[in-house]
Amino acid sequence: MDYVIDHIVGRLDPNPSAPLFVAIQGPQGSGKSYLSGQLKQRLSEPPYSLNVALLSIDDLYLPHDALLALASQEPCNALWAGRGQPGTHDVKFGVEILHALKSQSEAVELPCFDKSLFHGEGDRLPSGVTIHPRVDIVILEGWCVGFFPISQEELDGRWDGVWREESAKLELPEFVSKSDLERVNEALKHYVEMWSFFDTFVQIKPAPVQTYPSIYSVVYRWRLEQEHYMKSMNGGKGMSDEAVKL
């Protein structure tokens, strides 16, 4: 934690014209939301006393109605059957928020997405958190933050290589086609404008665990624990174990 704080504080301009934009990326369930929350708390307190805006890319998910519309428009794409993948976020909205935070001209309302609504499908809440200028630091955290689209050649190679290898290790059903991945890869092109705001990136990278056949087994376990915890706190509202895996 102290190392990350030192890294961020060391990047601050003594005479800033805009906030320092910090991106935090890590697999689902790896603790990036916890880390981001702790960073906001620590940096907001003495000796720093900074005004920190914290946003999760999850809060940029399309509203529930729009998620349903996307799934209806792409009925054969299992990756867009619900929230999660690139293509299920309101990127235009995200860019507008980042622009507003950078301009320092007015208060900005940060959206909030409740994942427990609609049996775990989730929905954007009618109101969020308002942050007033001047903003010193903007933190955006998310599992796909900083992801860029890859070439068709690279996608073909990964589909025939690492995707098939890891799918076999994880015993995943064959529910995704290469064209599904191509559509998600195409959607990533729109995210690049958001990444261009950021001055520094922090990555949480899980260490391999020898008792698991794949590093993604650990990620799935973490993600499952995360969902179980949320359901234990809200009366059981959330995704099923099978929905989490898919």
Secondary structure, 3 states (H helix, E strand, C coil): CHHHHHHHHHCCCCCCCCCEEEEEECCCCCCHHHHHHHHHHHHHCCCCCCCEEEEEHHHHECCHHHHHHHHHHCCCCHHHCCCCCCCCECHHHHHHHHHHHHHCCCCEEECCEECCCCCCCCEECCCCEEECCCCCEEEEEECCCCCCCCCHHHHHHHHHHHHHHHHHHHCCCCCCCHHHHHHHHHHHHHCHHHHCCCCEEEECCCCCCCCCCCHHHHHHHHHHHHHHHHHHHHCCCCCCHHHHHC
